[in-house]
Amino acid sequence: MVQRLRVRYAKRGRLRFTSHRDISRAVERAVRRAGIPVAFSAGFSPHPKISYAGAAPTGVASEAEYLEIGVSRPCDPDRIRADLDVSLPPGLDVLEVIEARAGSLADRLEASVWQLRLPGADVAAAEQAVKEFEAADRVEVERLTKKGMRRFDARQAVRSMAVMDDRERTAGQEPGPPCVILRMVVRHETPAVRPDDVLMGLRLVAGFAPPSPPEVTRLAQGPLDATTGEPADPFDVERADGDL
Amino acid sequence: MSVESLFPRLEALLPKVQKPIQYVGGELNSTVKDWDEATVRWALMYPDAYEVGLPNQGVQILYEILNELPETMAERTYAVWPDLEALMRSEGVPQFTVDAHRPVRAFDVLGVSFSTELGYTNLLTALDLAGIPLDAVDRTDDDPIVLAGGHAAFNPEPIADFLDAAVLGDGEQIAIAISEVIREWKGEGAPGGRDELLMRLASTGGVYVPKFYDVEYHPDGRIKRVVPNRSGVPSRVFKHTVMDLDEWPYPKKPLVPLAETVHERFSVEIFRGCTRGCRFCQAGMITRPVRERSITTIGDMVEAGLKESGFSEVGLLSLSSADHSEIGEVAKGLADRYEGTQTGLSLPSTRVDAFNIDLANEFSRNGRRSGLTFAPEGGSERMRKVINKMVTEEDLIRTVTTAYSQGWRQVKLYFMCGLPTEEDIDVLGIADLAKKVIKAGREATGSRDVRCTVSIGGFVPKPHTPFQWAAQCDHETVDRRLRELRNALRGDKEYGKAIGYRYHDGKPSIVEGLLSRGDRRVGSVIRAVWEDGGRFDGWSEHFSYERWMTAAERVFSGGAVDVDWYTTREREEHEVLPWDHLDAGLDREWLWQDWQDAVSDVEVEDCRWTPCYDCGVCPTMGTEIQIGPTGKKLLPLTVV
């Protein structure tokens, strides 16, 4: 392996129903189709050196997923971006490819910005629920994991949360029925607090229960900026190095 | 009239179901054509879960061929899991295609490929969800023609009530021909409605329309005769055989799913048909004669398929892949071409001989050297003569000795239980065989690190085989023999730990037997099982033997037949069998003679290398054996 390439990609539309295993198969095949000289691990059963950092859950869309590809000969990141994007199915869209500098990418992904569209939900009820959630020290929620039902706190990981008006939707989205949009910054902790855990927290503290399942999108993830309280671009390190 | 996509309504249900990705479509190389620009619209169904159905070769081939026709389009639909089925019912979302999420009922044809009879209840679910009446006679001009194909369609009688039509054999040319009949009929303004369309299809002689045939019964339950009930309908319907597979190099663009499926590889059929003459094997009987794809076409298909798909494994499919006349050259050529590219090559369905170890070594050159699989099928020499599986114990020991000494550590052996004339000792012979295999392996390697797995399933007599007259073994006997075999293996101090044992209990085989050799009266049982919640009968967690038996008892009560009558009863030579009017080309007298030879331990050779023994297929169907060698080689690929 002579070079590591860091890839930011989006998971959009119906492709949000892919699991992280589906994505890794799709990426491996796309890499082969695109003829990218991916490096392989040594050993009895060699596998391509592609690693994934904190994949969004099945059913959740994302504008900020990250993976890293090890290649066996130097590649032009822009060329790889274009080739990989063509090879992946529409909906798995490659946004940026950059040559890796020092440090682990996964370590930089400290927090995510999540957007939850809640069609048919009541704005005032949502605002009240957010207020009560933020006022609490701990909000214990439950989730069924592979190891059985787990109880954990969903409050402390939530750095900020805001209820947005339907009109503030991002440009380009089709107008639909009225809905509430929740935007939240959530730190990556163990156990991971996912948007649906926070939603369950809102239900537990204030009885807030949207009438239909949320449409969740990860808008960004990266190192948490202490001054803004928002995740910064995890590629800042590579960009800064590149300027030297 | 255009149809709307059901996706927005389906999408709202997907967050609530398991593995939603299987319902969204958008696979690489999938095709969505403009609805209004097509005249003939096919919905192709594989009646099992997406993960099983997507890789199916038959569906992929027809999908691609039909979509290549200018005025024809094809989309795919699969069985939905019970969680989504419940939501679709409560929300009123009908059965949809995964390509453009169009309602299945809006298509002209619903073509269903049955590899196994255990998909019958899933057909009923799909019809019901689609809003298509279950009974063919209740359908109107607004419903598609429900058409069955696949190996199970060689006896479609148990589902005759639910089908408008069935086709036997290779689908490529008949699917095109059916499209042409529909295109012409629609072009004329669809005169006479679906009845005339079915009549036009039936009169070609290549499409079986069950409702144009009446079945008469004897008072004792046996069939008296099956006769056309209107003029212009042929008394026999023949299977279809594609000659020259090089002319039909499909799939060219394999579907690449996002969801995980049972076969994650690019598969190329290296030949069709098999004349080894194993008497239990329906596939070998109904797909004759052998037609090879040439080494150069195989090489081209592998190259294009890998490029189009990005798959990292190639499977060379056929009923007995090592029998290709140039398999050595194919193996070496492909292994050379893909050396160092992390591309795996696999060769399922190999027979027991040392040559296969050379092949396996060649194939594992580029990747994993896992286990080798052989299928002696019968545990004793006598049993193997009955089933015409010409493998001696010496062959097997010699083969596994070679395998173990060349670095293979694991050998899998496939067997069947409940074969005609089988006695306890034949099954227990499997234990002796397995111990000898381990003993040979230890001697060859000087190590105790060799393993062998015995895998065994219940035998089900199938239509169009010499065993179509045979009594199926009852499940109590099968289960007892399987238990005794297990004890014989596990109880062995010296070898027991080196031998794995996998088996299936005998009850599902009885249901499969009922459906395989059933007639139209079995249709009511299928429906009763489905109404009682029967789904996904090929899945042990969904299959219920009790549900089938309860339904059968209710349906058959007071009549002349029951489950035993269909399964464990031996038939007389001249009894009319439910599929006798459906012609696979096999001469009935030859089949009977082969059945008589079976019980007298008489073997039959392979007609590829010995004179024709008059099974009847080639003269009846106007076909011939097409095999190499071509003498050609695979050249290295040019590096781009």
Chai-1 contact restraints between the chains, C-beta under 6 A:
chainA,res_idxA,chainB,res_idxB,connection_type,confidence,min_distance_angstrom,max_distance_angstrom,comment,restraint_id
A,R14,B,V24,contact,1.0,0.0,6.0,A-B,restraint_1
A,F17,B,L14,contact,1.0,0.0,6.0,A-B,restraint_2
A,F17,B,P20,contact,1.0,0.0,6.0,A-B,restraint_3
A,F17,B,I21,contact,1.0,0.0,6.0,A-B,restraint_4
A,F17,B,V24,contact,1.0,0.0,6.0,A-B,restraint_5
A,T18,B,I21,contact,1.0,0.0,6.0,A-B,restraint_6
A,T18,B,L258,contact,1.0,0.0,6.0,A-B,restraint_7
A,D22,B,I21,contact,1.0,0.0,6.0,A-B,restraint_8
A,D22,B,L258,contact,1.0,0.0,6.0,A-B,restraint_9
A,A26,B,L258,contact,1.0,0.0,6.0,A-B,restraint_10
A,R29,B,G310,contact,1.0,0.0,6.0,A-B,restraint_11
A,R32,B,G310,contact,1.0,0.0,6.0,A-B,restraint_12
A,R33,B,G310,contact,1.0,0.0,6.0,A-B,restraint_13
A,F40,B,Q342,contact,1.0,0.0,6.0,A-B,restraint_14
A,S45,B,R368,contact,1.0,0.0,6.0,A-B,restraint_15
A,G59,B,P15,contact,1.0,0.0,6.0,A-B,restraint_16
A,P89,B,G26,contact,1.0,0.0,6.0,A-B,restraint_17
A,P89,B,L28,contact,1.0,0.0,6.0,A-B,restraint_18
A,P213,B,P15,contact,1.0,0.0,6.0,A-B,restraint_19
